[in-house]
Amino acid sequence: MAEPTASEAGAAPQAVFAYPAPPSDVKVSPLSGSEVPIGKIPYSVTPLTSAAFDRDHSVNVQDTLNSRVPGVVIDDLQGNAFQTGVQYRGFEASPVNGLPQGLAVYQNGVRINEAFGDTVNWDFIPANAIADLTVMSSNPIFGLNAIGGAINLTMKDGFNFHGADIDTRFGSFGRKQVSAEAGMQSGNWAAYGAFEAINDDGFRDFSGAEERRGYADLGVKGDGAEFHFNFTGATGEVGVTAAVPEELLDFGGRSRTFTSPQITDNEMEMYSFNGVVQATPTLSFSGVTYYRHFKQSHIDGNISEFEPCDAGLCTEDGAPLYAVGAIGVPIDPSQYGVLGSIDKTGQNADSFGVSLQATEKSRLLGHRNQFIIGSSYDRGHVAYQASSQLGTFLPKYVVAGTGPTLTGDPNAADPDLDGSEVTPRSLTTLNDYFGIYALDAFDVTDQLTVTVGGRFNYARVQIINTGDPSLDVLNGVNEYNRFNPSAGFTYTITPTMSFYGGYSEANRAATASEIACSDPENPCIIESALASDPPLKQVVTRTWELGLRGQDISWTGHERWDWSIGWFRALNDDDIIQIADSQQGRGYFANAGVTQRQGIDAAISYRNDRLFAYASYSYVDATFQSTNIIPSENNPKVETECEDFGIHPDDDDQLCLKISPGNRMPGIPRHRFKAGFDYKLTPKWIFGADLIAASDQIFYGDEGNLDKPLGGYAKVNLHSSYDITNHIQVYGLVENLFDQQYGIYGTYFNTGLAQTAGPGESGTGGPDPSLKGLVYDPNNARTITPAIPFAAYGGLKVKF
């Protein structure tokens, strides 16, 4: 199964390059033992080593993926660098509940998509502890959520890292951080540990972050066996600032925020045990078992659509609201000034699982063959709570939560006026995920390899109401199952170039957070309230790929080129989307028929003993392929009433937009370009730069493509390091060198409510005198998340 070596291809032995060459083998399943030469993989794959994180001193995994992996862009719905999401070919792996999660992410064989919403908390991963990382397109062997692909991380251990280092950094916006790692081996035993502590004030108001994360590994190996016990732990408090009206940014500067506080507190600890046993020269067994605990609390200040009424305080629909424990006692809204709300959510999750795999590499019919069979089981238990507290607006759109926790009246004579959308929620969710898979790669000839396989997935998601008995409609069990096949081939055209093609299917089950918020009659404050659960269908993706990849090492062995170009087309059946409700900040989830993501990825890199350079281009055309009619209250370009589409909502004046086949999906740039280099000015001094560019994207809430898109961007980052001695290095980093001002996420807001909550009804100052004179144009309801401006950092790294 091995690719030709440099000497077999007629080239001199590979030299030591200025930047390490990528690994030749990668895992095609989450577990060790499944390593396959990249030239034998029938779909797109991009491997990275720890050197990719070292070259630009990145502490966020997302940032390195953004600069180095074709097809990846970073989105930022929350306005904080530590809470960004990874988007690959239009599929998400994000920490934000409410985004459809289309990537499976693994760490040392453990699936780290969280149990409640399949979200991925990238800030839990110490970047300095990553040994290697692989991004691959749709491969059903990685189970649920691998509809767009998988990201597989392997962490360092004491066998592959010896020594110690300490890295300190200071810079713009109050950045202070320290990173440390150490590894050692004694005979058959080895130990490794890494830690990162980061404090950052953020470039926007209330956007500070405090992160602590660590990783430790204890390993032992002997003849034919290797075992590791490891621990990952993280805590964090992150100020989330979200999107801001364009007019507010122009008026008050790009540090402005829109409705605060928005604070997320996280705690996570994970213990895992993994191992590989070489039973015979061709047969190996591998496995992993783990326990993961995740606790999160989130508070979110919002504009309120509550209003005075005869009953005291009512929802926009006229449902009376009361304080918890005082149903029937009117609330006097006059004592709270301009009304706001503090929406609180919390989850306490425990998950555990086990995976086992066997790999047989004996020859079949005289030809090389690799057969993999495995299974996995994961269980998640989540206790979830949500509530809304009445508050008052202060300057800078800050909500003071001084009022009561709100509830409706479950015994209201008119069930449409029970106020259930704000009634506190308390529920338990139980997830059971089971999978069994097999994959076989057979060398038909020395040039042609055929790979076939598949995976059967079973998912059971149970929701149990543990709060108000009137919400027993939340109780339910949803089951999903599917067999996902895959088939592909690779053909070696020359010793330095191969052709590949493949077809695969994958699925993702609706998550507990989506199922419990899928009733348009009971929209949720996303991440804040859950309603009844009309069944959501699972998403099934069918992906086709074709491509070429190559590698060329010069006859001297001192130069190397790596390149690839590929085409892909992925069709999602029953794709799940989030739909905004007419009530500000609320929404629900629904199946939206067929969506399509298709395009090309092209990448090239060059390295010699002094220079490393790379470039990549991706085209991602993400479109709806089915007709949908959805509510769209805040998009000022929408002028058609839902009644005109034959839809009869409770609100007779509610507006709806039509999604037509061919409309672009929101938040997905069509064009992405990346380039960069590192150059050794002297043996001790390295200078490098990275360019990241993306084209425009559709605003969330403009699925009908009626408004102008959010503009594209291009930014340049610099990095340089100098080795004072073999043990002491100083370095500097610059982000957004030319101080480009652009947005990386866009949606819409209620201009009327924003006018009242900040500058006042006519821009006279209102709750925020600093906004005197600001009047929101009702025809411009666009809000964006601004990107970080120019920032500079300096650091010192000491190696032992």
C-alpha positions in Angstrom: 0.0 0.0 0.0 3.0 2.3 0.3 3.6 5.1 -2.3 6.9 5.2 -4.2 9.8 6.7 -2.2 11.9 9.5 -3.5 14.7 7.1 -4.5 12.2 4.7 -6.2 10.9 7.7 -8.2 14.4 8.5 -9.4 15.0 11.4 -7.1 17.6 12.0 -4.4 16.7 11.4 -0.8 14.5 14.1 0.6 16.3 17.0 2.3 15.5 18.8 5.5 13.3 21.6 4.3 12.7 25.0 5.9 9.2 23.8 6.6 8.4 20.1 7.2 6.8 18.1 4.5 3.2 16.8 5.1 2.8 13.2 6.3 2.5 10.6 3.6 -0.1 8.5 5.5 -3.3 9.6 7.2 -6.1 7.8 9.1 -9.2 7.0 7.2 -11.2 6.2 10.3 -11.1 7.9 13.7 -8.8 5.2 15.2 -5.2 4.3 14.7 -4.4 1.3 12.5 -6.4 2.8 9.6 -3.5 4.7 8.1 -3.5 4.8 4.3 -1.1 6.6 1.9 -2.6 9.8 0.7 -2.2 8.7 -2.9 -4.6 5.8 -2.2 -7.5 7.9 -0.8 -10.3 8.5 -3.2 -11.5 11.9 -1.9 -10.0 15.2 -0.9 -7.7 15.2 2.1 -5.4 17.9 3.7 -3.0 16.9 6.5 -1.3 19.3 8.8 1.4 18.7 11.4 2.3 20.7 14.5 4.6 22.8 12.4 1.5 24.4 10.8 0.6 25.8 14.3 4.2 26.7 15.1 4.9 28.8 12.0 2.4 31.5 12.9 2.2 30.8 16.6 -1.5 30.3 16.4 -3.4 29.5 19.7 -6.7 28.9 17.9 -7.1 25.8 15.8 -9.6 27.6 13.6 -7.1 30.3 12.5 -4.6 27.7 11.2 -7.3 25.8 9.4 -8.4 29.2 7.9 -5.0 30.0 6.5 -3.9 26.5 5.4 -6.8 24.4 4.3 -8.5 24.9 0.9 -12.2 25.3 1.2 -12.1 26.5 4.9 -13.3 29.9 6.0 -14.0 31.2 9.5 -17.4 32.5 10.5 -18.0 34.6 13.5 -21.6 34.8 14.7 -20.6 35.7 18.2 -18.0 38.4 17.7 -15.1 36.7 19.6 -12.0 35.1 18.2 -12.3 32.2 20.6 -15.9 31.4 19.6 -15.5 31.3 15.8 -16.7 28.4 13.7 -15.0 26.4 11.0 -16.8 26.2 7.6 -15.5 23.7 5.1 -17.1 23.7 1.6 -20.2 25.3 3.2 -20.6 22.8 6.0 -20.2 23.9 9.7 -18.4 22.9 12.8 -19.3 25.7 15.2 -19.8 26.4 18.9 -23.1 28.1 18.2 -26.3 26.2 18.8 -28.7 27.0 15.9 -26.2 26.5 13.1 -26.5 23.2 11.2 -23.5 21.1 12.2 -22.2 19.3 9.1 -18.6 18.2 10.2 -17.6 15.4 12.5 -14.6 16.3 14.7 -12.5 13.8 16.6 -9.7 14.0 19.1 -7.6 10.9 19.6 -10.5 8.8 18.3 -13.2 10.5 20.5 -16.0 12.3 18.8 -16.0 15.8 20.4 -19.2 17.2 18.9 -21.2 18.1 22.0 -24.2 16.0 22.9 -27.0 18.6 22.9 -26.5 20.3 19.6 -23.5 18.6 17.9 -21.6 21.9 18.4 -17.8 22.0 18.5 -15.9 24.1 21.1 -12.6 24.7 19.4 -11.3 26.8 22.3 -11.1 23.6 24.5 -8.2 22.3 22.4 -4.7 23.4 23.4 -3.1 24.2 20.1 0.4 23.6 21.3 -0.6 19.9 22.1 -1.6 19.0 18.6 0.7 16.5 16.8 -1.2 16.3 13.6 -4.6 17.1 12.1 -6.4 15.9 9.0 -9.3 17.6 7.1 -11.1 15.2 4.7 -14.2 15.5 2.7 -17.3 13.3 3.1 -16.3 9.9 4.5 -19.2 8.0 6.1 -16.7 6.0 8.2 -16.6 9.0 10.6 -20.3 8.5 11.4 -22.9 11.1 12.2 -22.3 14.7 11.0 -19.7 13.7 8.5 -22.0 14.9 5.7 -19.5 17.6 4.7 -16.4 15.9 6.0 -14.4 15.2 9.1 -11.5 16.8 11.1 -9.4 14.3 12.9 -6.9 15.4 15.5 -4.1 13.4 17.1 -2.4 14.9 20.2 1.2 14.7 21.2 2.6 12.2 23.6 5.9 11.6 25.3 7.1 9.2 22.6 6.9 11.8 19.9 7.8 14.9 21.9 10.9 15.2 24.1 11.9 18.3 26.0 10.1 21.4 27.2 9.2 24.9 26.2 7.5 28.0 27.6 6.0 30.6 25.4 4.8 34.1 26.6 3.0 36.7 24.6 1.7 40.3 25.0 0.1 42.7 22.7 -2.9 44.6 21.4 -6.3 44.7 23.2 -4.8 43.5 26.5 -3.6 40.2 25.2 -1.6 38.3 27.8 -0.9 34.6 27.5 1.5 31.8 28.4 1.8 28.4 26.9 4.0 25.5 28.1 4.6 21.9 27.2 6.9 19.1 28.3 7.5 15.5 27.2 9.8 12.8 28.3 10.4 9.0 27.8 11.9 6.5 30.1 12.1 3.1 28.5 8.7 1.8 27.6 6.9 4.6 29.4 6.4 8.2 28.3 4.6 11.3 29.7 3.5 14.6 28.1 1.7 17.7 29.3 0.6 21.0 27.8 -1.1 24.1 29.2 -2.3 27.4 27.8 -3.6 30.4 29.7 -5.0 33.4 27.7 -6.5 36.7 28.7 -7.7 39.1 26.1 -9.8 42.3 26.5 -11.1 42.1 23.0 -11.3 45.0 20.5 -15.0 45.6 21.1 -16.9 46.6 24.3 -17.6 43.6 26.6 -15.7 41.2 24.4 -13.0 40.0 26.8 -12.0 36.4 27.1 -10.3 34.3 29.8 -9.2 30.9 28.6 -7.5 28.0 30.5 -6.9 24.7 28.8 -4.6 21.7 29.2 -3.8 18.3 28.0 -1.8 15.4 29.6 -0.9 11.9 28.3 0.7 8.9 29.9 1.7 6.1 27.5 3.3 2.7 27.6 4.3 0.4 24.8 6.0 -2.9 24.3 6.3 -5.6 21.7 3.3 -5.1 19.4 1.2 -3.0 21.8 0.8 0.7 22.8 -1.6 2.2 25.3 -2.4 5.8 26.3 -4.4 7.4 29.1 -5.0 11.1 28.5 -6.9 14.0 30.0 -8.2 17.3 28.4 -9.5 20.1 30.6 -10.7 23.6 29.9 -12.5 26.6 31.5 -13.4 29.8 29.8 -15.4 33.0 30.2 -16.0 34.6 26.9 -17.7 37.9 26.1 -19.9 37.5 23.1 -20.7 40.6 21.2 -22.5 39.4 18.0 -23.6 41.5 15.0 -24.1 45.2 15.2 -26.3 47.5 13.0 -24.2 49.1 10.2 -25.4 52.6 11.2 -24.3 52.1 14.8 -20.8 51.0 13.7 -20.6 54.1 11.5 -21.9 56.4 14.3 -20.1 55.0 17.3 -17.1 53.1 15.9 -16.3 49.4 15.4 -15.9 48.7 19.1 -19.6 49.2 19.6 -21.8 46.3 20.6 -25.5 45.8 20.3 -27.4 44.4 23.4 -25.2 43.2 26.2 -24.4 41.3 28.4 -23.7 38.2 26.3 -21.4 36.0 28.4 -20.6 32.3 28.0 -19.0 30.4 30.8 -17.7 26.9 29.9 -16.1 24.0 31.8 -15.0 20.8 30.2 -13.0 17.7 31.3 -12.5 14.6 29.3 -10.7 11.3 30.2 -9.9 8.8 27.5 -8.0 5.5 27.2 -6.8 4.3 23.8 -4.6 1.6 22.5 -3.3 -0.5 19.6 -2.4 -4.2 19.6 -0.5 -5.8 16.7 -1.9 -9.3 17.0 0.0 -10.7 13.9 2.2 -9.1 11.3 -0.9 -8.1 9.3 -3.7 -7.9 11.9 -4.1 -5.1 14.5 -6.8 -4.1 16.9 -7.4 -0.6 18.2 -9.9 1.0 20.5 -10.8 4.0 22.6 -13.1 4.6 25.6 -13.9 7.9 27.1 -15.9 10.0 29.6 -16.6 13.7 28.9 -18.2 16.3 31.1 -19.3 19.7 29.7 -21.0 22.5 31.6 -22.1 25.8 30.0 -24.0 28.8 31.2 -25.0 31.6 28.9 -26.6 35.0 29.6 -27.9 37.1 26.7 -29.2 40.6 26.9 -31.9 41.3 24.2 -34.3 43.8 23.0 -37.8 42.9 24.3 -41.0 42.9 22.3 -43.0 42.7 25.6 -45.4 45.6 25.9 -47.9 47.1 28.4 -51.4 45.8 28.3 -54.6 45.6 30.4 -53.1 42.6 32.2 -49.9 44.5 33.0 -47.3 43.1 30.7 -48.0 41.0 27.5 -46.2 39.4 24.6 -46.5 41.0 21.2 -49.4 38.5 20.6 -51.2 39.7 23.7 -50.4 36.8 26.0 -50.2 38.1 29.7 -46.9 37.6 31.4 -46.2 37.1 35.1 -43.4 36.5 37.5 -42.5 32.9 38.3 -44.5 31.9 41.3 -46.9 34.8 40.9 -49.2 33.8 38.1 -52.2 36.1 38.0 -50.4 39.0 39.7 -49.9 41.8 37.1 -46.4 43.1 36.4 -46.1 46.9 36.3 -43.8 47.6 33.3 -43.6 51.3 34.0 -41.0 50.8 36.7 -38.5 49.3 34.2 -38.1 52.1 31.7 -37.3 50.8 28.2 -37.9 47.1 28.4 -35.3 44.5 27.7 -34.8 40.9 28.6 -32.0 38.7 29.9 -32.2 35.2 28.4 -30.4 32.6 30.4 -29.5 29.1 29.3 -27.5 26.3 30.9 -26.5 22.8 30.1 -24.8 20.1 32.2 -23.7 17.3 29.9 -22.2 13.9 30.5 -21.2 11.6 27.7 -19.2 8.4 27.4 -18.5 5.9 24.7 -16.4 3.1 23.3 -15.0 2.3 19.8 -13.3 -0.8 18.6 -11.6 -1.6 15.3 -9.7 -4.3 13.5 -7.4 -3.8 10.5 -6.2 -6.7 8.3 -3.4 -6.0 5.8 -2.8 -9.5 4.4 -2.7 -9.9 0.6 -5.8 -10.9 -1.2 -5.6 -12.9 -4.4 -1.9 -12.0 -4.5 -2.6 -8.3 -4.4 -2.1 -5.7 -1.6 -5.3 -5.2 0.4 -6.3 -3.4 3.6 -9.6 -4.3 5.3 -11.0 -2.3 8.2 -14.0 -3.1 10.4 -15.1 -1.3 13.5 -18.0 -0.1 15.6 -18.7 2.7 18.1 -21.3 3.5 20.8 -21.8 7.0 22.3 -24.3 8.0 25.0 -25.0 11.6 26.1 -27.0 12.8 29.0 -27.8 16.5 29.1 -29.7 18.6 31.7 -30.9 21.8 30.1 -32.5 24.9 31.6 -33.7 28.2 30.0 -35.5 31.3 31.3 -36.1 34.9 30.5 -35.8 37.8 33.0 -37.3 41.2 32.6 -34.7 44.0 32.4 -34.1 47.7 31.6 -31.9 49.2 29.0 -28.9 51.3 30.1 -26.3 53.1 27.9 -24.4 51.1 25.3 -27.4 48.8 24.8 -26.7 47.1 28.1 -29.6 45.3 29.7 -29.8 45.4 33.5 -31.7 42.2 34.6 -33.5 43.8 37.5 -36.9 42.4 36.9 -38.6 39.0 37.6 -38.1 35.8 35.8 -41.0 35.6 33.4 -43.6 32.9 32.7 -46.9 32.6 31.0 -50.2 31.2 32.3 -50.5 27.5 31.3 -54.2 27.6 32.3 -55.1 30.5 30.1 -58.6 30.1 28.5 -57.1 30.7 25.1 -54.2 28.3 24.5 -52.8 30.8 22.0 -52.4 33.2 24.9 -50.6 31.0 27.4 -47.3 32.8 26.9 -45.5 29.4 26.6 -42.7 31.0 24.6 -41.3 32.6 27.7 -42.2 29.9 30.2 -39.0 28.6 31.8 -37.8 25.3 30.4 -36.1 22.4 32.2 -35.5 19.2 30.4 -33.3 16.2 30.1 -32.1 14.8 26.8 -30.6 11.3 26.2 -28.6 10.5 23.1 -27.7 7.0 22.0 -25.6 6.7 18.9 -24.4 3.4 17.5 -22.4 2.7 14.4 -20.8 -0.2 12.6 -18.5 0.2 9.6 -16.2 -1.5 7.1 -13.8 -0.4 4.5 -11.6 -2.2 2.0 -8.9 -0.9 -0.2 -7.8 -3.4 -2.9 -4.9 -2.9 -5.3 -6.2 -4.2 -8.6 -2.9 -3.4 -10.2 0.2 -1.5 -9.0 -1.5 1.7 -10.4 -5.2 1.1 -9.6 -6.7 0.9 -6.1 -10.4 0.4 -5.6 -11.9 1.3 -2.2 -15.4 0.3 -1.1 -17.1 0.6 2.3 -20.0 1.9 4.3 -21.3 2.5 7.7 -24.6 1.9 9.5 -25.7 4.6 11.9 -28.4 4.4 14.5 -29.4 7.4 16.6 -32.0 7.7 19.3 -32.7 11.1 20.8 -35.1 11.3 23.8 -36.4 14.5 25.3 -37.9 14.5 28.9 -39.6 17.5 30.3 -38.5 18.1 33.9 -40.0 21.5 34.3 -43.5 22.9 34.0 -46.0 20.0 33.6 -47.9 22.0 31.0 -44.9 21.6 28.7 -45.2 17.8 28.6 -45.5 18.2 24.8 -41.7 18.4 25.0 -41.5 14.7 25.8 -40.7 12.5 22.9 -38.4 9.9 21.3 -36.9 10.3 17.8 -35.0 7.5 16.1 -32.9 7.6 13.0 -31.1 4.9 11.1 -29.3 4.6 7.8 -26.7 2.6 5.9 -24.3 5.0 4.1 -22.2 3.4 1.3 -19.0 4.7 -0.3 -16.9 3.7 -3.3 -13.9 5.2 -5.0 -10.7 4.6 -6.9 -7.2 6.0 -7.3 -5.0 5.6 -10.3 -1.3 6.4 -10.4 -0.7 8.1 -13.8 3.0 8.6 -13.2 5.1 8.1 -10.1 4.5 11.7 -9.1 0.8 12.1 -10.1 -2.5 10.3 -9.4 -6.1 10.6 -10.3 -9.0 9.9 -7.9 -12.8 9.7 -7.9 -15.4 8.6 -5.5 -19.0 8.6 -4.4 -20.3 8.5 -0.8 -23.3 9.0 1.3 -23.6 10.3 4.9 -26.2 11.4 7.3 -26.8 13.6 10.3 -29.6 13.1 12.8 -31.6 16.1 14.1 -30.1 17.2 17.4 -32.0 17.5 20.7 -31.8 21.3 20.4 -33.3 21.2 16.9 -36.0 18.7 17.6 -37.2 20.6 20.7 -37.4 23.8 18.7 -39.2 22.8 15.5 -42.7 24.1 15.9 -43.4 27.3 14.0 -46.4 27.9 16.3 -44.0 28.0 19.3 -40.8 29.7 18.2 -37.8 29.6 20.5 -35.4 32.3 21.7 -32.6 30.3 20.2 -30.6 28.8 23.0 -33.2 30.1 25.4 -36.6 28.4 25.1 -37.8 25.1 23.7 -41.2 24.2 22.4 -43.0 21.2 21.1 -41.3 18.8 18.7 -42.9 18.0 15.3 -40.6 15.4 13.9 -37.6 16.5 11.9 -36.2 14.2 9.2 -32.5 13.3 9.2 -30.2 15.0 6.6 -28.8 12.7 4.0 -25.9 13.9 1.8 -24.7 12.3 -1.5 -21.3 13.5 -2.6 -19.3 13.0 -5.8 -15.6 13.8 -6.2 -13.0 13.8 -8.9 -9.4 15.1 -8.7 -5.7 15.0 -9.4 -2.9 15.2 -6.8 0.8 15.2 -7.2 4.2 15.5 -5.6 7.5 16.3 -7.3 10.9 16.1 -5.6 13.9 17.5 -7.5 16.8 15.3 -8.4 18.9 17.1 -5.8 16.4 16.3 -3.1 16.4 19.9 -2.0 13.2 21.1 -3.6 9.6 19.7 -3.4 6.3 20.6 -4.9 2.9 19.3 -3.7 -0.3 20.1 -5.5 -3.9 19.0 -5.9 -7.0 20.0 -7.8 -10.5 18.5 -7.2 -14.1 18.9 -8.1 -17.0 18.0 -5.7 -20.8 18.0 -5.7 -22.8 17.4 -2.5 -26.6 17.2 -2.4 -28.4 17.4 0.9 -31.8 15.9 1.2 -34.1 17.3 3.9 -31.5 19.8 4.9 -32.3 21.5 8.3 -32.3 25.3 8.4 -33.0 27.9 11.1 -36.0 30.1 10.4 -36.3 33.5 12.0 -39.7 34.2 13.5 -41.6 37.6 13.4 -40.7 38.0 17.1 -37.2 39.5 17.5 -34.6 37.0 18.5 -36.8 33.9 18.1 -36.9 31.2 15.5 -37.3 27.5 14.9 -35.9 24.7 12.8 -37.4 23.0 9.8 -36.5 20.7 6.9 -36.0 22.7 3.8 -35.8 20.1 1.0 -32.7 19.8 -1.1 -29.6 22.0 -0.9 -26.5 21.7 -3.0 -22.8 22.6 -2.5 -20.5 22.1 -5.4 -17.2 23.6 -6.6 -13.5 23.1 -6.9 -10.4 23.1 -4.6 -6.9 23.8 -5.9 -3.8 24.0 -3.8 0.0 24.1 -4.4 3.0 24.4 -2.1 6.7 24.7 -2.6 9.6 24.1 -0.1 13.3 24.1 -0.2 15.9 24.5 2.5 15.2 28.3 2.9 11.7 28.9 1.5 8.2 27.6 2.0 5.3 29.0 0.0 1.8 28.0 -0.6 -1.4 29.1 -2.4 -4.9 27.7 -2.7 -8.2 28.7 -4.3 -11.7 27.3 -3.7 -15.0 27.9 -5.4 -18.0 26.8 -3.4 -21.5 27.3 -5.0 -24.0 26.7 -2.2 -27.6 26.9 -3.3 -31.1 25.9 -2.4 -32.7 23.4 -4.8 -36.2 23.4 -3.4 -38.9 26.0 -3.1 -39.7 27.2 0.4 -41.9 29.9 1.9 -40.6 31.2 5.2 -41.3 34.1 7.5 -39.0 37.1 7.2 -40.1 40.0 9.3 -36.9 42.2 9.7 -35.6 42.0 6.1 -36.8 45.3 4.7 -36.5 44.0 1.1 -39.4 41.5 1.9 -42.7 43.1 1.1 -45.0 40.2 0.4 -47.5 39.1 3.1 -47.6 35.4 3.9 -51.3 35.4 3.0 -50.3 36.0 -0.6 -48.4 32.7 -0.6 -51.5 30.9 0.8 -50.0 30.7 4.3 -52.2 31.9 7.2 -50.1 32.8 10.3 -51.6 34.1 13.5 -50.3 37.6 12.6 -52.3 38.7 9.6 -49.7 41.2 8.5 -46.7 38.8 8.7 -44.3 39.0 5.8 -42.8 35.9 4.1 -40.1 35.5 1.5 -39.9 32.8 -1.2 -36.8 30.7 -1.5 -36.4 29.5 -5.1 -34.1 26.8 -6.6 -30.8 28.4 -7.4 -30.9 31.0 -4.6 -27.6 31.2 -2.7 -27.4 30.0 0.8 -26.5 32.6 3.5 -23.1 32.9 5.0 -21.1 30.9 2.4 -18.6 32.9 0.2 -18.3 31.5 -3.3 -14.6 32.4 -3.7 -11.8 31.8 -1.2 -8.1 32.5 -1.9 -5.1 31.9 0.4 -1.4 32.4 0.0 1.6 32.7 2.2 5.3 32.1 2.6 8.1 31.6 5.2 11.7 32.7 4.3 14.9 32.1 6.2 16.6 35.5 6.0 19.4 34.0 8.0 19.7 30.6 9.6 18.2 32.1 12.7 15.8 34.7 11.3 12.5 33.7 9.6 10.0 36.1 8.1 6.6 35.1 6.8 3.2 36.4 5.7 -0.3 35.0 5.0 -3.0 36.4 2.7 -6.6 35.3 3.3 -9.4 36.5 1.0 -13.1 35.7 0.6 -15.8 37.0 -1.7 -19.2 38.3 -0.7 -21.8 36.3 1.2 -25.6 36.4 1.6 -27.1 37.8 4.8 -28.8 35.3 7.1 -32.5 36.2 6.7 -32.1 36.9 3.0 -32.5 33.4 1.7 -34.5 34.8 -1.2 -31.4 36.8 -2.3 -33.3 40.1 -2.4 -30.7 42.3 -0.6 -27.2 43.2 -1.6 -24.6 40.7 -0.1 -22.2 41.4 2.7 -19.0 42.5 0.9 -15.9 40.3 0.6 -12.6 40.9 2.2 -8.8 40.4 2.0 -6.4 40.6 4.9 -2.7 40.2 5.4 -1.0 38.8 8.5 2.7 38.8 9.2 4.9 36.8 11.5 8.7 36.7 12.2 11.0 35.0 14.7 14.6 35.2 15.6 16.6 32.6 17.5 18.8 34.5 19.9 20.3 31.1 21.0 19.4 27.5 20.4 17.1 27.8 23.4 15.7 31.4 23.2 13.5 32.7 20.5 11.8 36.1 20.1 8.9 36.6 17.7 6.4 39.2 16.5 2.9 38.9 14.9 0.8 41.3 13.0 -2.9 40.7 12.2 -4.8 42.6 9.6 -1.7 44.6 8.5 -3.5 47.1 6.4 -6.4 47.6 9.0 -9.1 46.5 6.6 -12.6 47.1 7.9 -15.0 44.5 6.9 -17.7 42.2 8.2 -17.6 38.4 8.4 -21.3 37.7 9.3 -24.5 39.5 8.5 -28.1 39.3 9.6 -31.1 41.6 10.3 -32.6 43.4 13.3 -35.8 45.2 14.3 -35.0 48.9 13.6 -38.0 50.2 15.5 -37.1 48.4 18.7 -33.5 49.3 18.4 -34.4 53.0 18.0 -36.4 52.9 21.3 -33.8 50.9 23.2 -30.8 53.1 22.4 -31.1 56.5 20.9 -34.8 57.0 21.7 -37.8 57.3 19.5 -36.5 60.3 17.5 -32.8 60.1 18.2 -32.9 62.5 21.2 -30.7 60.4 23.4 -33.1 58.0 25.1 -31.5 55.5 27.4 -28.1 56.2 25.8 -27.2 59.9 25.5 -24.1 59.0 23.6 -26.3 58.0 20.7 -28.1 61.3 20.5 -28.8 62.1 16.8 -28.7 58.4 15.7 -31.8 57.5 13.7 -32.1 54.0 12.3 -33.2 53.9 8.7 -36.1 51.4 8.6 -34.9 50.4 5.1 -31.5 49.4 6.5 -31.9 46.6 9.0 -28.5 45.1 8.3 -26.3 44.0 11.2 -22.7 42.7 10.8 -20.0 41.2 12.9 -16.9 43.4 12.3 -13.5 41.8 11.9 -10.5 42.5 14.2 -8.6 45.7 13.2 -4.8 46.0 13.0 -3.3 44.2 16.0 0.3 43.4 17.0 1.8 41.0 19.4 5.3 40.1 20.7 6.5 37.0 22.4 9.4 35.1 23.9 9.8 31.3 23.6 12.3 29.4 25.8 13.2 25.8 25.0 14.8 23.3 27.3 
